[in-house]
């Protein structure tokens, strides 16, 4: 959504529970440093920043600990704020000119539910007369960018998490152009869902998981943060079952409402930093006819031995051209 070429930069992932980063001092991701730091539970409400000063003080501490002052920063737009819109464009508008075309057409032939949006345009198949617009309200993105700037960091790229995840999958395990994939990325408090077919995002949604932050406790071990649920685990797992059921409804909507029974999702890919990923995987594999592939640490480490599945979106940010 805004970017500048750089070599020394940080890819930053912020959510309700943790801040996670890959710090790139050069172009080789295998030489990158990896960090994470737990966040106070009142800083974010769902994925929206509500306590700016508290995050400012936390980031100030982190910058010193990690030695990243004056680094450029790539970060994610809050998942819940992102909307996707497919649009048609004249044949003489090239991929390089699409963003300018959209900016001129906003409020004319292209309409969004908020003013002053930050936009990114993806032309997955050049010359087909169709492209995809991703937009988010500038207010929420600028909160993060403003804090980073105040702390002598340089925000250069705001990306969509689902696109970063797709970028990782395309560059590693591979996605076949003829197949349709539902990709679900699970965190403690939400699940990002996209459907990707033949180089094109067809569906995008973020769903919150109803859980009390106070029931999640963090623990640090060997510079890694893990989380455990302090209540009855079954009550949280029941929320996961609700989300799995919603994914089933999305599969049916895609097949029967969008494609009248003529096309279906061929494979479900699941990943994420949820402490219950094994439970999620077992439930989905047992209950779905559609094949389910769980991208775990071992599959990531085939390509990046120093990284894990929880780093997938950050790796996708590294893969993005500066």
ChimeraX commands (.cxc) that place a marker at each C-alpha (Angstrom):
marker #1 position 0.00,0.00,0.00 radius 0.5
marker #1 position 3.05,2.20,0.37 radius 0.5
marker #1 position 6.58,0.99,-0.19 radius 0.5
marker #1 position 10.21,1.92,-0.74 radius 0.5
marker #1 position 13.19,-0.15,-1.79 radius 0.5
marker #1 position 15.51,-1.22,1.02 radius 0.5
marker #1 position 17.92,-3.93,2.20 radius 0.5
marker #1 position 17.96,-3.47,5.99 radius 0.5
marker #1 position 14.44,-3.91,7.25 radius 0.5
marker #1 position 12.09,-5.58,9.71 radius 0.5
marker #1 position 8.96,-7.58,8.90 radius 0.5
marker #1 position 6.61,-7.03,11.83 radius 0.5
marker #1 position 3.54,-8.99,12.93 radius 0.5
marker #1 position 1.35,-7.49,15.66 radius 0.5
marker #1 position -1.71,-9.12,17.18 radius 0.5
marker #1 position -3.59,-9.07,20.48 radius 0.5
marker #1 position -1.06,-11.30,22.20 radius 0.5
marker #1 position 2.37,-10.93,20.68 radius 0.5
marker #1 position 4.68,-8.94,18.44 radius 0.5
marker #1 position 6.81,-11.09,16.18 radius 0.5
marker #1 position 9.56,-10.05,13.74 radius 0.5
marker #1 position 12.09,-11.18,11.19 radius 0.5
marker #1 position 15.00,-8.72,11.10 radius 0.5
marker #1 position 16.79,-8.58,7.76 radius 0.5
marker #1 position 20.26,-7.02,7.76 radius 0.5
marker #1 position 20.79,-8.10,4.13 radius 0.5
marker #1 position 19.11,-10.11,1.40 radius 0.5
marker #1 position 19.66,-13.62,2.86 radius 0.5
marker #1 position 16.72,-14.73,5.00 radius 0.5
marker #1 position 18.81,-17.59,6.39 radius 0.5
marker #1 position 20.96,-14.96,8.12 radius 0.5
marker #1 position 17.97,-13.12,9.56 radius 0.5
marker #1 position 17.36,-12.69,13.29 radius 0.5
marker #1 position 13.97,-13.81,14.65 radius 0.5
marker #1 position 12.29,-12.22,17.69 radius 0.5
marker #1 position 9.03,-12.21,19.60 radius 0.5
marker #1 position 7.71,-10.32,22.59 radius 0.5
marker #1 position 4.42,-10.72,24.53 radius 0.5
marker #1 position 1.97,-7.81,24.52 radius 0.5
marker #1 position -0.21,-6.53,27.34 radius 0.5
marker #1 position -3.75,-7.73,26.68 radius 0.5
marker #1 position -5.34,-4.26,26.67 radius 0.5
marker #1 position -3.33,-2.86,23.73 radius 0.5
marker #1 position -5.49,-4.37,20.97 radius 0.5
marker #1 position -9.23,-5.06,20.87 radius 0.5
marker #1 position -9.59,-7.91,18.40 radius 0.5
marker #1 position -6.97,-6.68,15.90 radius 0.5
marker #1 position -7.65,-2.95,16.29 radius 0.5
marker #1 position -5.16,-0.80,18.22 radius 0.5
marker #1 position -6.90,0.91,21.17 radius 0.5
marker #1 position -4.01,1.82,23.51 radius 0.5
marker #1 position -1.51,3.70,21.37 radius 0.5
marker #1 position 0.70,4.92,24.22 radius 0.5
marker #1 position 1.01,1.41,25.68 radius 0.5
marker #1 position 2.11,0.07,22.29 radius 0.5
marker #1 position 4.49,3.02,21.90 radius 0.5
marker #1 position 6.23,2.15,25.19 radius 0.5
marker #1 position 6.39,-1.55,24.29 radius 0.5
marker #1 position 7.86,-0.86,20.86 radius 0.5
marker #1 position 10.33,1.56,22.39 radius 0.5
marker #1 position 11.61,-1.26,24.61 radius 0.5
marker #1 position 11.67,-3.72,21.73 radius 0.5
marker #1 position 13.65,-1.40,19.44 radius 0.5
marker #1 position 16.44,-1.24,22.02 radius 0.5
marker #1 position 16.37,-4.98,22.73 radius 0.5
marker #1 position 16.43,-5.97,19.09 radius 0.5
marker #1 position 18.74,-3.19,17.87 radius 0.5
marker #1 position 16.50,-2.08,15.02 radius 0.5
marker #1 position 16.51,1.70,15.38 radius 0.5
marker #1 position 16.12,3.46,12.01 radius 0.5
marker #1 position 15.31,0.21,10.22 radius 0.5
marker #1 position 12.63,0.17,7.54 radius 0.5
marker #1 position 9.51,-1.76,8.55 radius 0.5
marker #1 position 7.03,-3.91,6.65 radius 0.5
marker #1 position 3.85,-4.71,8.56 radius 0.5
marker #1 position 0.29,-6.00,8.12 radius 0.5
marker #1 position -2.96,-4.16,7.71 radius 0.5
marker #1 position -5.42,-5.26,10.45 radius 0.5
marker #1 position -7.17,-8.34,9.04 radius 0.5
marker #1 position -10.65,-7.23,10.08 radius 0.5
marker #1 position -10.39,-3.95,8.14 radius 0.5
marker #1 position -9.42,-5.37,4.73 radius 0.5
marker #1 position -11.96,-5.62,1.94 radius 0.5
marker #1 position -11.48,-7.14,-1.50 radius 0.5
marker #1 position -13.21,-6.07,-4.70 radius 0.5
marker #1 position -12.82,-7.43,-8.22 radius 0.5
marker #1 position -13.16,-4.82,-10.95 radius 0.5
marker #1 position -13.00,-4.62,-14.73 radius 0.5
marker #1 position -10.78,-2.12,-16.50 radius 0.5
marker #1 position -10.22,-0.93,-20.08 radius 0.5
marker #1 position -7.83,-3.00,-22.17 radius 0.5
marker #1 position -5.43,-0.06,-22.61 radius 0.5
marker #1 position -4.82,0.23,-18.85 radius 0.5
marker #1 position -1.67,-1.77,-18.16 radius 0.5
marker #1 position -0.84,-3.47,-14.86 radius 0.5
marker #1 position 1.58,-0.66,-13.97 radius 0.5
marker #1 position -1.20,1.93,-14.37 radius 0.5
marker #1 position -3.97,0.09,-12.54 radius 0.5
marker #1 position -3.45,1.76,-9.17 radius 0.5
marker #1 position -3.69,5.21,-10.75 radius 0.5
marker #1 position -6.79,4.08,-12.64 radius 0.5
marker #1 position -8.46,2.95,-9.41 radius 0.5
marker #1 position -7.59,6.21,-7.64 radius 0.5
marker #1 position -9.30,8.15,-10.45 radius 0.5
marker #1 position -12.36,5.89,-10.45 radius 0.5
marker #1 position -12.95,5.85,-6.68 radius 0.5
marker #1 position -16.38,7.31,-6.02 radius 0.5
marker #1 position -17.19,7.13,-9.75 radius 0.5
marker #1 position -17.29,3.55,-11.04 radius 0.5
marker #1 position -15.52,1.97,-8.05 radius 0.5
marker #1 position -17.12,2.45,-4.63 radius 0.5
marker #1 position -15.77,1.64,-1.16 radius 0.5
marker #1 position -17.56,1.85,2.22 radius 0.5
marker #1 position -14.99,4.21,3.74 radius 0.5
marker #1 position -13.30,7.46,2.73 radius 0.5
marker #1 position -9.57,8.02,2.21 radius 0.5
marker #1 position -8.73,4.30,1.81 radius 0.5
marker #1 position -5.29,2.82,1.48 radius 0.5
marker #1 position -5.36,0.63,-1.61 radius 0.5
marker #1 position -3.32,-2.04,-3.34 radius 0.5
marker #1 position -4.13,-3.46,-6.75 radius 0.5
marker #1 position -3.20,-6.94,-7.95 radius 0.5
marker #1 position -3.40,-7.92,-11.60 radius 0.5
marker #1 position -3.13,-11.68,-11.22 radius 0.5
marker #1 position -3.63,-12.32,-14.94 radius 0.5
marker #1 position -2.39,-9.35,-17.00 radius 0.5
marker #1 position -4.37,-8.46,-20.13 radius 0.5
marker #1 position -7.59,-10.22,-19.04 radius 0.5
marker #1 position -9.37,-6.92,-18.34 radius 0.5
marker #1 position -9.90,-7.75,-14.68 radius 0.5
marker #1 position -7.97,-7.03,-11.48 radius 0.5
marker #1 position -8.48,-7.18,-7.72 radius 0.5
marker #1 position -8.52,-4.21,-5.37 radius 0.5
marker #1 position -7.61,-4.59,-1.70 radius 0.5
marker #1 position -8.54,-1.64,0.49 radius 0.5
marker #1 position -8.44,-0.66,4.14 radius 0.5
marker #1 position -9.37,2.50,6.05 radius 0.5
marker #1 position -6.31,4.70,6.31 radius 0.5
marker #1 position -6.98,5.55,9.97 radius 0.5
marker #1 position -6.12,2.12,11.35 radius 0.5
marker #1 position -3.03,1.65,9.18 radius 0.5
marker #1 position -1.77,5.14,9.94 radius 0.5
marker #1 position -2.02,4.51,13.68 radius 0.5
marker #1 position 0.68,1.86,13.36 radius 0.5
marker #1 position 2.70,3.77,10.76 radius 0.5
marker #1 position 2.63,6.91,12.89 radius 0.5
marker #1 position 3.91,5.09,15.98 radius 0.5
marker #1 position 6.73,3.51,14.00 radius 0.5
marker #1 position 7.69,6.87,12.57 radius 0.5
marker #1 position 7.64,8.50,16.03 radius 0.5
marker #1 position 10.05,5.79,17.20 radius 0.5
marker #1 position 12.56,6.54,14.43 radius 0.5
marker #1 position 11.57,3.58,12.31 radius 0.5
marker #1 position 10.57,3.93,8.66 radius 0.5
marker #1 position 7.28,2.23,7.70 radius 0.5
marker #1 position 7.62,1.30,4.03 radius 0.5
marker #1 position 5.10,-1.46,3.27 radius 0.5
marker #1 position 1.64,-2.27,4.61 radius 0.5
marker #1 position 0.57,-5.66,3.25 radius 0.5
marker #1 position -2.45,-7.94,3.47 radius 0.5
marker #1 position -1.67,-10.99,5.62 radius 0.5
marker #1 position -3.51,-13.44,3.37 radius 0.5
marker #1 position -1.53,-12.24,0.34 radius 0.5
marker #1 position 1.74,-12.71,2.23 radius 0.5
marker #1 position 0.69,-16.24,3.17 radius 0.5
marker #1 position -0.24,-17.03,-0.44 radius 0.5
marker #1 position 3.12,-15.61,-1.55 radius 0.5
marker #1 position 4.89,-18.05,0.79 radius 0.5
marker #1 position 2.86,-21.02,-0.46 radius 0.5
marker #1 position 3.46,-20.15,-4.11 radius 0.5
marker #1 position 7.21,-19.86,-3.57 radius 0.5
marker #1 position 7.64,-23.02,-1.48 radius 0.5
marker #1 position 5.13,-25.89,-1.42 radius 0.5
marker #1 position 3.56,-24.65,-4.66 radius 0.5
marker #1 position -0.06,-24.03,-5.67 radius 0.5
marker #1 position -1.33,-25.64,-8.86 radius 0.5
marker #1 position -3.01,-23.20,-11.22 radius 0.5
marker #1 position -5.82,-25.61,-12.09 radius 0.5
marker #1 position -6.85,-26.16,-8.46 radius 0.5
marker #1 position -8.85,-24.10,-5.98 radius 0.5
marker #1 position -7.54,-23.75,-2.43 radius 0.5
marker #1 position -9.20,-22.58,0.75 radius 0.5
marker #1 position -6.43,-21.24,3.00 radius 0.5
marker #1 position -7.20,-20.81,6.71 radius 0.5
marker #1 position -4.68,-19.17,9.02 radius 0.5
marker #1 position -5.53,-19.66,12.70 radius 0.5
marker #1 position -4.50,-17.47,15.63 radius 0.5
marker #1 position -5.77,-17.53,19.21 radius 0.5
marker #1 position -8.43,-14.92,18.53 radius 0.5
marker #1 position -9.30,-15.26,14.84 radius 0.5
marker #1 position -9.02,-17.07,11.55 radius 0.5
marker #1 position -8.16,-15.48,8.18 radius 0.5
marker #1 position -9.83,-17.31,5.30 radius 0.5
marker #1 position -9.12,-16.93,1.61 radius 0.5
marker #1 position -9.95,-18.92,-1.51 radius 0.5
marker #1 position -7.29,-18.86,-4.21 radius 0.5
marker #1 position -7.69,-20.23,-7.73 radius 0.5
marker #1 position -5.40,-20.01,-10.73 radius 0.5
marker #1 position -3.44,-17.03,-9.46 radius 0.5
marker #1 position -6.52,-15.11,-8.25 radius 0.5
marker #1 position -8.00,-14.46,-4.80 radius 0.5
marker #1 position -11.74,-15.18,-5.08 radius 0.5
marker #1 position -12.80,-14.85,-1.45 radius 0.5
marker #1 position -11.43,-13.11,1.64 radius 0.5
marker #1 position -12.82,-13.05,5.18 radius 0.5
marker #1 position -11.58,-12.63,8.75 radius 0.5
marker #1 position -13.56,-14.25,11.56 radius 0.5
marker #1 position -13.03,-13.58,15.25 radius 0.5
marker #1 position -12.93,-16.38,17.81 radius 0.5
marker #1 position -14.85,-15.59,21.00 radius 0.5
marker #1 position -12.33,-16.09,23.79 radius 0.5
marker #1 position -11.34,-14.12,26.90 radius 0.5
marker #1 position -7.78,-12.79,26.69 radius 0.5
marker #1 position -7.47,-13.06,30.48 radius 0.5
marker #1 position -7.62,-16.85,30.22 radius 0.5
marker #1 position -4.49,-17.01,28.06 radius 0.5
marker #1 position -1.12,-17.00,29.79 radius 0.5
marker #1 position 2.25,-16.57,28.08 radius 0.5
marker #1 position 5.48,-18.36,28.91 radius 0.5
marker #1 position 8.97,-17.72,27.56 radius 0.5
marker #1 position 11.34,-20.60,26.87 radius 0.5
marker #1 position 14.54,-20.37,24.80 radius 0.5
marker #1 position 13.54,-16.90,23.53 radius 0.5
marker #1 position 10.20,-18.21,22.26 radius 0.5
marker #1 position 6.77,-17.27,23.60 radius 0.5
marker #1 position 4.09,-19.92,24.02 radius 0.5
marker #1 position 0.51,-19.57,25.25 radius 0.5
marker #1 position -1.68,-21.85,27.34 radius 0.5
marker #1 position -5.37,-21.70,28.20 radius 0.5
marker #1 position -6.08,-21.43,31.91 radius 0.5
marker #1 position -9.80,-22.27,31.77 radius 0.5
marker #1 position -11.59,-25.42,30.66 radius 0.5
marker #1 position -9.94,-26.16,27.32 radius 0.5
marker #1 position -13.17,-27.71,26.03 radius 0.5
marker #1 position -14.91,-24.32,26.12 radius 0.5
marker #1 position -12.29,-22.85,23.81 radius 0.5
marker #1 position -12.33,-25.90,21.56 radius 0.5
marker #1 position -16.09,-25.49,21.18 radius 0.5
marker #1 position -15.39,-22.04,19.68 radius 0.5
marker #1 position -12.96,-23.66,17.24 radius 0.5
marker #1 position -15.65,-26.17,16.23 radius 0.5
marker #1 position -17.97,-23.25,15.47 radius 0.5
marker #1 position -15.33,-21.74,13.17 radius 0.5
marker #1 position -14.72,-25.08,11.47 radius 0.5
marker #1 position -18.47,-25.31,10.83 radius 0.5
marker #1 position -18.36,-21.82,9.31 radius 0.5
marker #1 position -15.59,-22.94,6.96 radius 0.5
marker #1 position -17.86,-25.79,5.86 radius 0.5
marker #1 position -20.58,-23.23,5.08 radius 0.5
marker #1 position -18.07,-21.19,3.06 radius 0.5
marker #1 position -17.15,-24.29,1.05 radius 0.5
marker #1 position -20.83,-24.86,0.25 radius 0.5
marker #1 position -21.37,-21.18,-0.58 radius 0.5
marker #1 position -18.42,-21.26,-2.98 radius 0.5
marker #1 position -19.57,-24.44,-4.68 radius 0.5
marker #1 position -23.32,-23.98,-4.89 radius 0.5
marker #1 position -23.97,-20.21,-4.70 radius 0.5
marker #1 position -20.98,-18.90,-6.67 radius 0.5
marker #1 position -20.52,-21.78,-9.10 radius 0.5
marker #1 position -23.94,-23.52,-9.14 radius 0.5
marker #1 position -22.38,-26.86,-8.28 radius 0.5
marker #1 position -19.97,-26.80,-11.21 radius 0.5
marker #1 position -16.81,-26.01,-9.23 radius 0.5
marker #1 position -15.58,-26.74,-5.70 radius 0.5
marker #1 position -12.54,-26.15,-3.51 radius 0.5
marker #1 position -10.02,-28.91,-4.24 radius 0.5
marker #1 position -7.85,-28.62,-1.13 radius 0.5
marker #1 position -7.90,-26.91,2.25 radius 0.5
marker #1 position -4.58,-25.57,3.57 radius 0.5
marker #1 position -4.37,-24.73,7.27 radius 0.5
marker #1 position -1.59,-23.04,9.21 radius 0.5
marker #1 position -1.10,-20.54,11.99 radius 0.5
marker #1 position 0.26,-19.86,15.46 radius 0.5
marker #1 position -2.78,-21.12,17.37 radius 0.5
marker #1 position -1.73,-23.34,20.33 radius 0.5
marker #1 position -4.51,-25.70,19.21 radius 0.5
marker #1 position -3.33,-26.29,15.63 radius 0.5
marker #1 position -3.07,-30.04,16.12 radius 0.5
marker #1 position -6.64,-30.17,17.42 radius 0.5
marker #1 position -7.88,-27.99,14.55 radius 0.5
marker #1 position -6.10,-30.18,12.01 radius 0.5
marker #1 position -7.46,-33.43,13.45 radius 0.5
marker #1 position -11.04,-32.09,13.54 radius 0.5
marker #1 position -10.91,-30.75,10.00 radius 0.5
marker #1 position -9.31,-33.88,8.57 radius 0.5
marker #1 position -11.95,-36.03,10.30 radius 0.5
marker #1 position -14.95,-33.93,9.26 radius 0.5
marker #1 position -14.23,-32.66,5.75 radius 0.5
marker #1 position -14.44,-34.63,2.52 radius 0.5
marker #1 position -12.15,-32.02,0.91 radius 0.5
marker #1 position -8.48,-32.94,1.55 radius 0.5
marker #1 position -6.85,-30.94,4.35 radius 0.5
marker #1 position -3.13,-30.13,4.40 radius 0.5
marker #1 position -1.58,-28.81,7.62 radius 0.5
marker #1 position 1.55,-26.72,6.98 radius 0.5
marker #1 position 3.57,-27.37,10.14 radius 0.5
marker #1 position 7.10,-26.49,11.27 radius 0.5
marker #1 position 8.73,-29.40,9.45 radius 0.5
marker #1 position 7.34,-28.32,6.07 radius 0.5
marker #1 position 8.53,-24.73,6.55 radius 0.5
marker #1 position 11.98,-25.90,7.61 radius 0.5
marker #1 position 12.49,-27.73,4.32 radius 0.5
marker #1 position 12.89,-24.23,2.86 radius 0.5
marker #1 position 13.97,-22.18,5.88 radius 0.5
marker #1 position 15.61,-24.30,8.62 radius 0.5
marker #1 position 15.74,-21.38,11.06 radius 0.5
marker #1 position 12.01,-20.57,10.85 radius 0.5
marker #1 position 8.67,-22.14,11.82 radius 0.5
marker #1 position 5.09,-22.21,10.60 radius 0.5
marker #1 position 4.19,-19.25,12.83 radius 0.5
marker #1 position 6.57,-17.16,10.70 radius 0.5
marker #1 position 4.83,-17.89,7.38 radius 0.5
marker #1 position 3.17,-14.46,6.94 radius 0.5
marker #1 position 6.44,-12.74,7.87 radius 0.5
marker #1 position 8.33,-14.85,5.33 radius 0.5
marker #1 position 5.75,-13.80,2.75 radius 0.5
marker #1 position 6.53,-10.18,3.64 radius 0.5
marker #1 position 10.23,-10.86,3.05 radius 0.5
marker #1 position 9.34,-12.40,-0.33 radius 0.5
marker #1 position 7.46,-9.27,-1.38 radius 0.5
marker #1 position 9.50,-7.13,-3.76 radius 0.5
marker #1 position 10.67,-3.93,-2.09 radius 0.5
marker link #1:1,2 radius 0.2
marker link #1:2,3 radius 0.2
marker link #1:3,4 radius 0.2
marker link #1:4,5 radius 0.2
marker link #1:5,6 radius 0.2
marker link #1:6,7 radius 0.2
marker link #1:7,8 radius 0.2
marker link #1:8,9 radius 0.2
marker link #1:9,10 radius 0.2
marker link #1:10,11 radius 0.2
marker link #1:11,12 radius 0.2
marker link #1:12,13 radius 0.2
marker link #1:13,14 radius 0.2
marker link #1:14,15 radius 0.2
marker link #1:15,16 radius 0.2
marker link #1:16,17 radius 0.2
marker link #1:17,18 radius 0.2
marker link #1:18,19 radius 0.2
marker link #1:19,20 radius 0.2
marker link #1:20,21 radius 0.2
marker link #1:21,22 radius 0.2
marker link #1:22,23 radius 0.2
marker link #1:23,24 radius 0.2
marker link #1:24,25 radius 0.2
marker link #1:25,26 radius 0.2
marker link #1:26,27 radius 0.2
marker link #1:27,28 radius 0.2
marker link #1:28,29 radius 0.2
marker link #1:29,30 radius 0.2
marker link #1:30,31 radius 0.2
marker link #1:31,32 radius 0.2
marker link #1:32,33 radius 0.2
marker link #1:33,34 radius 0.2
marker link #1:34,35 radius 0.2
marker link #1:35,36 radius 0.2
marker link #1:36,37 radius 0.2
marker link #1:37,38 radius 0.2
marker link #1:38,39 radius 0.2
marker link #1:39,40 radius 0.2
marker link #1:40,41 radius 0.2
marker link #1:41,42 radius 0.2
marker link #1:42,43 radius 0.2
marker link #1:43,44 radius 0.2
marker link #1:44,45 radius 0.2
marker link #1:45,46 radius 0.2
marker link #1:46,47 radius 0.2
marker link #1:47,48 radius 0.2
marker link #1:48,49 radius 0.2
marker link #1:49,50 radius 0.2
marker link #1:50,51 radius 0.2
marker link #1:51,52 radius 0.2
marker link #1:52,53 radius 0.2
marker link #1:53,54 radius 0.2
marker link #1:54,55 radius 0.2
marker link #1:55,56 radius 0.2
marker link #1:56,57 radius 0.2
marker link #1:57,58 radius 0.2
marker link #1:58,59 radius 0.2
marker link #1:59,60 radius 0.2
marker link #1:60,61 radius 0.2
marker link #1:61,62 radius 0.2
marker link #1:62,63 radius 0.2
marker link #1:63,64 radius 0.2
marker link #1:64,65 radius 0.2
marker link #1:65,66 radius 0.2
marker link #1:66,67 radius 0.2
marker link #1:67,68 radius 0.2
marker link #1:68,69 radius 0.2
marker link #1:69,70 radius 0.2
marker link #1:70,71 radius 0.2
marker link #1:71,72 radius 0.2
marker link #1:72,73 radius 0.2
marker link #1:73,74 radius 0.2
marker link #1:74,75 radius 0.2
marker link #1:75,76 radius 0.2
marker link #1:76,77 radius 0.2
marker link #1:77,78 radius 0.2
marker link #1:78,79 radius 0.2
marker link #1:79,80 radius 0.2
marker link #1:80,81 radius 0.2
marker link #1:81,82 radius 0.2
marker link #1:82,83 radius 0.2
marker link #1:83,84 radius 0.2
marker link #1:84,85 radius 0.2
marker link #1:85,86 radius 0.2
marker link #1:86,87 radius 0.2
marker link #1:87,88 radius 0.2
marker link #1:88,89 radius 0.2
marker link #1:89,90 radius 0.2
marker link #1:90,91 radius 0.2
marker link #1:91,92 radius 0.2
marker link #1:92,93 radius 0.2
marker link #1:93,94 radius 0.2
marker link #1:94,95 radius 0.2
marker link #1:95,96 radius 0.2
marker link #1:96,97 radius 0.2
marker link #1:97,98 radius 0.2
marker link #1:98,99 radius 0.2
marker link #1:99,100 radius 0.2
marker link #1:100,101 radius 0.2
marker link #1:101,102 radius 0.2
marker link #1:102,103 radius 0.2
marker link #1:103,104 radius 0.2
marker link #1:104,105 radius 0.2
marker link #1:105,106 radius 0.2
marker link #1:106,107 radius 0.2
marker link #1:107,108 radius 0.2
marker link #1:108,109 radius 0.2
marker link #1:109,110 radius 0.2
marker link #1:110,111 radius 0.2
marker link #1:111,112 radius 0.2
marker link #1:112,113 radius 0.2
marker link #1:113,114 radius 0.2
marker link #1:114,115 radius 0.2
marker link #1:115,116 radius 0.2
marker link #1:116,117 radius 0.2
marker link #1:117,118 radius 0.2
marker link #1:118,119 radius 0.2
marker link #1:119,120 radius 0.2
marker link #1:120,121 radius 0.2
marker link #1:121,122 radius 0.2
marker link #1:122,123 radius 0.2
marker link #1:123,124 radius 0.2
marker link #1:124,125 radius 0.2
marker link #1:125,126 radius 0.2
marker link #1:126,127 radius 0.2
marker link #1:127,128 radius 0.2
marker link #1:128,129 radius 0.2
marker link #1:129,130 radius 0.2
marker link #1:130,131 radius 0.2
marker link #1:131,132 radius 0.2
marker link #1:132,133 radius 0.2
marker link #1:133,134 radius 0.2
marker link #1:134,135 radius 0.2
marker link #1:135,136 radius 0.2
marker link #1:136,137 radius 0.2
marker link #1:137,138 radius 0.2
marker link #1:138,139 radius 0.2
marker link #1:139,140 radius 0.2
marker link #1:140,141 radius 0.2
marker link #1:141,142 radius 0.2
marker link #1:142,143 radius 0.2
marker link #1:143,144 radius 0.2
marker link #1:144,145 radius 0.2
marker link #1:145,146 radius 0.2
marker link #1:146,147 radius 0.2
marker link #1:147,148 radius 0.2
marker link #1:148,149 radius 0.2
marker link #1:149,150 radius 0.2
marker link #1:150,151 radius 0.2
marker link #1:151,152 radius 0.2
marker link #1:152,153 radius 0.2
marker link #1:153,154 radius 0.2
marker link #1:154,155 radius 0.2
marker link #1:155,156 radius 0.2
marker link #1:156,157 radius 0.2
marker link #1:157,158 radius 0.2
marker link #1:158,159 radius 0.2
marker link #1:159,160 radius 0.2
marker link #1:160,161 radius 0.2
marker link #1:161,162 radius 0.2
marker link #1:162,163 radius 0.2
marker link #1:163,164 radius 0.2
marker link #1:164,165 radius 0.2
marker link #1:165,166 radius 0.2
marker link #1:166,167 radius 0.2
marker link #1:167,168 radius 0.2
marker link #1:168,169 radius 0.2
marker link #1:169,170 radius 0.2
marker link #1:170,171 radius 0.2
marker link #1:171,172 radius 0.2
marker link #1:172,173 radius 0.2
marker link #1:173,174 radius 0.2
marker link #1:174,175 radius 0.2
marker link #1:175,176 radius 0.2
marker link #1:176,177 radius 0.2
marker link #1:177,178 radius 0.2
marker link #1:178,179 radius 0.2
marker link #1:179,180 radius 0.2
marker link #1:180,181 radius 0.2
marker link #1:181,182 radius 0.2
marker link #1:182,183 radius 0.2
marker link #1:183,184 radius 0.2
marker link #1:184,185 radius 0.2
marker link #1:185,186 radius 0.2
marker link #1:186,187 radius 0.2
marker link #1:187,188 radius 0.2
marker link #1:188,189 radius 0.2
marker link #1:189,190 radius 0.2
marker link #1:190,191 radius 0.2
marker link #1:191,192 radius 0.2
marker link #1:192,193 radius 0.2
marker link #1:193,194 radius 0.2
marker link #1:194,195 radius 0.2
marker link #1:195,196 radius 0.2
marker link #1:196,197 radius 0.2
marker link #1:197,198 radius 0.2
marker link #1:198,199 radius 0.2
marker link #1:199,200 radius 0.2
marker link #1:200,201 radius 0.2
marker link #1:201,202 radius 0.2
marker link #1:202,203 radius 0.2
marker link #1:203,204 radius 0.2
marker link #1:204,205 radius 0.2
marker link #1:205,206 radius 0.2
marker link #1:206,207 radius 0.2
marker link #1:207,208 radius 0.2
marker link #1:208,209 radius 0.2
marker link #1:209,210 radius 0.2
marker link #1:210,211 radius 0.2
marker link #1:211,212 radius 0.2
marker link #1:212,213 radius 0.2
marker link #1:213,214 radius 0.2
marker link #1:214,215 radius 0.2
marker link #1:215,216 radius 0.2
marker link #1:216,217 radius 0.2
marker link #1:217,218 radius 0.2
marker link #1:218,219 radius 0.2
marker link #1:219,220 radius 0.2
marker link #1:220,221 radius 0.2
marker link #1:221,222 radius 0.2
marker link #1:222,223 radius 0.2
marker link #1:223,224 radius 0.2
marker link #1:224,225 radius 0.2
marker link #1:225,226 radius 0.2
marker link #1:226,227 radius 0.2
marker link #1:227,228 radius 0.2
marker link #1:228,229 radius 0.2
marker link #1:229,230 radius 0.2
marker link #1:230,231 radius 0.2
marker link #1:231,232 radius 0.2
marker link #1:232,233 radius 0.2
marker link #1:233,234 radius 0.2
marker link #1:234,235 radius 0.2
marker link #1:235,236 radius 0.2
marker link #1:236,237 radius 0.2
marker link #1:237,238 radius 0.2
marker link #1:238,239 radius 0.2
marker link #1:239,240 radius 0.2
marker link #1:240,241 radius 0.2
marker link #1:241,242 radius 0.2
marker link #1:242,243 radius 0.2
marker link #1:243,244 radius 0.2
marker link #1:244,245 radius 0.2
marker link #1:245,246 radius 0.2
marker link #1:246,247 radius 0.2
marker link #1:247,248 radius 0.2
marker link #1:248,249 radius 0.2
marker link #1:249,250 radius 0.2
marker link #1:250,251 radius 0.2
marker link #1:251,252 radius 0.2
marker link #1:252,253 radius 0.2
marker link #1:253,254 radius 0.2
marker link #1:254,255 radius 0.2
marker link #1:255,256 radius 0.2
marker link #1:256,257 radius 0.2
marker link #1:257,258 radius 0.2
marker link #1:258,259 radius 0.2
marker link #1:259,260 radius 0.2
marker link #1:260,261 radius 0.2
marker link #1:261,262 radius 0.2
marker link #1:262,263 radius 0.2
marker link #1:263,264 radius 0.2
marker link #1:264,265 radius 0.2
marker link #1:265,266 radius 0.2
marker link #1:266,267 radius 0.2
marker link #1:267,268 radius 0.2
marker link #1:268,269 radius 0.2
marker link #1:269,270 radius 0.2
marker link #1:270,271 radius 0.2
marker link #1:271,272 radius 0.2
marker link #1:272,273 radius 0.2
marker link #1:273,274 radius 0.2
marker link #1:274,275 radius 0.2
marker link #1:275,276 radius 0.2
marker link #1:276,277 radius 0.2
marker link #1:277,278 radius 0.2
marker link #1:278,279 radius 0.2
marker link #1:279,280 radius 0.2
marker link #1:280,281 radius 0.2
marker link #1:281,282 radius 0.2
marker link #1:282,283 radius 0.2
marker link #1:283,284 radius 0.2
marker link #1:284,285 radius 0.2
marker link #1:285,286 radius 0.2
marker link #1:286,287 radius 0.2
marker link #1:287,288 radius 0.2
marker link #1:288,289 radius 0.2
marker link #1:289,290 radius 0.2
marker link #1:290,291 radius 0.2
marker link #1:291,292 radius 0.2
marker link #1:292,293 radius 0.2
marker link #1:293,294 radius 0.2
marker link #1:294,295 radius 0.2
marker link #1:295,296 radius 0.2
marker link #1:296,297 radius 0.2
marker link #1:297,298 radius 0.2
marker link #1:298,299 radius 0.2
marker link #1:299,300 radius 0.2
marker link #1:300,301 radius 0.2
marker link #1:301,302 radius 0.2
marker link #1:302,303 radius 0.2
marker link #1:303,304 radius 0.2
marker link #1:304,305 radius 0.2
marker link #1:305,306 radius 0.2
marker link #1:306,307 radius 0.2
marker link #1:307,308 radius 0.2
marker link #1:308,309 radius 0.2
marker link #1:309,310 radius 0.2
marker link #1:310,311 radius 0.2
marker link #1:311,312 radius 0.2
marker link #1:312,313 radius 0.2
marker link #1:313,314 radius 0.2
marker link #1:314,315 radius 0.2
marker link #1:315,316 radius 0.2
marker link #1:316,317 radius 0.2
marker link #1:317,318 radius 0.2
marker link #1:318,319 radius 0.2
marker link #1:319,320 radius 0.2
marker link #1:320,321 radius 0.2
marker link #1:321,322 radius 0.2
view
